[in-house]
Amino acid sequence: MFLGDLPSQYNVSYQAVITPINSEPLHINNISGSTGLPDLSNEVANCVRLLMNNPFKTVQMKSIDVQVTIAPKDISAHIWSVEVSDTKVRAGQTIDVAVIIELVREPKKSYNFQVKIPQNLPPGNFTLAVCGAAEYNRFLNQAAPQRFVAQNFDGLNQALKELLSHARDKLYCMLLLPSTGIVLETAELADLPATKAVVLYDSRRALAAIPYQNWIESSVKTGLLTVDRKNIQITVEN
């Protein structure tokens, strides 16, 4: 417990439950670095604002419960290196990915991932990305914006849950794959055959269709705030 000023280096872990009247509660469980208290207040305030000012139905708050733990430790980290077992593989093989994270005034830490190359992946060059939560969220906003679009109140709740599920202290490993299928508003038709996708791309249709970005991902909780991203090119051969 701290009284008075915060330490010069610290992290904040927090849990919050936002309970509207006549609606299911939203749960927040996250961690932040030395900007942690504004992160917490902004996260809670933005959720409440979106719920109470939504265009779908009137929402009033029943309660907002918050628990905060402050620890005098800097948990910021950078990706020191990313190494893969092989940059040239065949479909169906597995790649071992070794990641070393650099911390402030502490020994480096290592994490390992295994990435299975899809059996039906055509030959070509593909990007394998390792990143922290901030870069992962930036990727999601570009690759899957439909996940954050609300068409009704249930959709708004789902979008908020999606956003709140991304813990800041996770490390992600992603293999970016060719676009497959399409997205119609918020519906992801990932495995739609190309012949049907062509019909739905028709500009005369009321619902606009966009390509569905496909990728494989795995993540590990590190307790660290990794802020950057490293890319490695993987070649899938015949």
N, C-alpha and C positions, 0 to 999 in steps of 0.2 A: 504494500500500500504506500502511495506517495502523498505527502502533504507539501503544499507550496508548489514551486516551479517543477516542471518536468525535467528529467535528465537530458543531457545534450544529445544522446543517442538512445533510442528506445523503440519498442514495437508495441502495438496495441492489438490484442485479440478480443473479439466481441461477439456476442450473441444477442439477437433481438427478435422479438415476436410482435408483429403488427397484426392486431385482431380487429377487423371491421365488424360492424353490426350486420348480422344476417349474411355473412360471407366467411369463407375459410381463411384462417390466419396465414400470413406470410412469415417464413422463417429466414433470418439472416445469420450466417455463421462465417466469419471471415477474419482476416488479419491484415494489418497495415504497418508501415514503417513509421518513420518520424513525422509523417503527415497524417497519422492515424486518426486523431480526433476529428479533424474536418472530414476525412473519408467516411467515418462512421455517421456523423451528423448529416452529411450530404446524401448518403445511401438511404438512411431512414426517411429523411425529409422528401427525397425524390419519389420514393415508393408511396408515401402518404399523399403527396401532391397528385401523382398519376391516378391513384385510386379515387380520390375525392373529386378530381376535376375531369373524370372520364366522361365521354359522350354517350355511354351506353345505359348507365343507371345511376341513381343517387346512392352514394356510399357515405356512411358516417363511421367514425372511429369509436370502438369500444375501449381499447387499451393499447398502449405501446410499452412493452417491457424490454429493458436493455441491461445487459451485464457486460462490464468492461474489465479487462485485466491488462495492466501496463507492466512491461518488463524492461529493465535497463540494458538492452542488447540491440545492436545493429544487425538486422537480418537481411540487408541488401546483398545481392550477389550478381555475378556476371558469368557467362559461359566462357570458360577458359579454352576448352577444346571439345570437338566432336569427332570421333573416329568410328568408322564402320568396318565390318569384317571384310567387305568386298564392295566395290563400286560397280562391278559388272556381274550381273546375276541373270538367272533365267526365271521365267514365271513358275510360281510354286515354291521357290526357295525361300529361306529365311535369312534376314540380315541381322547381325548383332550390332547394336549401337552403344558405344561407350561415351558418356558425357562427363566431363570434369567441370565442376563449378568452383569459381574463385570467390572467397568471402573476404570480409574486411578483418584483418588482423587475426585470422584463424586458418587452420589447415584447409586445404582444398578438399572437396567432397566429390565422390564419383557415383554415378547412377547408370544403370544399364536398361536398355530396351531391346526387344526382339520384334522385328517387323516382317510379317509374312507377305511375300509378294503374291498378289492374286493369281490364281491358276490361269485365268483367261485374259491376263493383261497382255496387250500387244507389245511387240518390241518398240523401243524408243527411249528417250531421255526423260527422267522424272525427278522432281525436287523432293528431297527429304529435309524437313525443317525441324529443328529443336528450338524451343522458345519458352519464355515465361508466360504468365497469365495475361499481362498487358498486350503482348504481341499476339497471343492466341485470340483475345477478344477483338483485336484489330482485324485479324484474319477472318474471324466469323462475321464481322460486320460487312466485309467485302464479299465473302464467298457464300454466305447464307443469310442475307438480310431479311428473308421471309420469316425467319424464326422470331423476329422482333417486331412484327407487324400485327396489330390487333384488329380483327374484324368485328368482335363482340367482347362482352365482359369476360367470358371464359378465356378467350384468346389473349386478353390483356393479362389475366392472372398467369397464364401459361408463359407468356413472354417475360413477365417479371421473375417467375421461378427459374426460367432458363438463365437470365442474367445473374440472379443471386446464387446460382449453383456453381459459378466459376470462382473457386477459391484462389486468392492471389498467391498462395504459396505452393502452387503446383508447377511442375515442369512437364511440358508436352513434347511428344514426338509424333510428327505427322508425315505421311507419304501422300503427296498430292497426285491425284489420278486424273485421267481425261474426263471431261464433262460427259455425263450420261443422263438420259432422260430430261425432264423439264420441271419447272416450278410454275404452278398456277396459283397466283396470290400466295397463300400460305401452305398449299398442298405440295409436298415433295413427291414427284413421280420418278424416282431414281432409276427404275428398271424398265421404263417405257420403251418399247421397240421404236426404232428410228422411223419406221413407216407411219406409226401413229403420231409420233412427235411432230412430223412434218404437217399433218393436218391441224394440230393444235397451235402451231406457230402462225396460222393464217391470221393476217392483220385485221380481217373482218370480224373476228371473234371478239366478244365483249371482254373476256378475260385475257390479259396480256400474258404470254408465256416467255420465260427466260430459261437459259440452260441451267441444269442442275450440276453444281460443282461437287465432285466426288473426292473423298479422301479417306485414308485410314489413320486412326489416331490411337495413342495410348498416353497415359499420364501417370505421374507419381507425385505424392505429396511430400515436399521436402522441408517444410517449415521455413523456407527462404523466399525472398522476393527477387526472383530472377528477372532482369529488366530487358534482356536483349534476345536476339534470334540469330541462329546460324543455319545456313543452307548448304546441303551437299547434293551434287548431281549424281543420280543413280541411272545406270544404263541397263535396260532389260534387253537381253540378246535372244536371238532365235534358238 
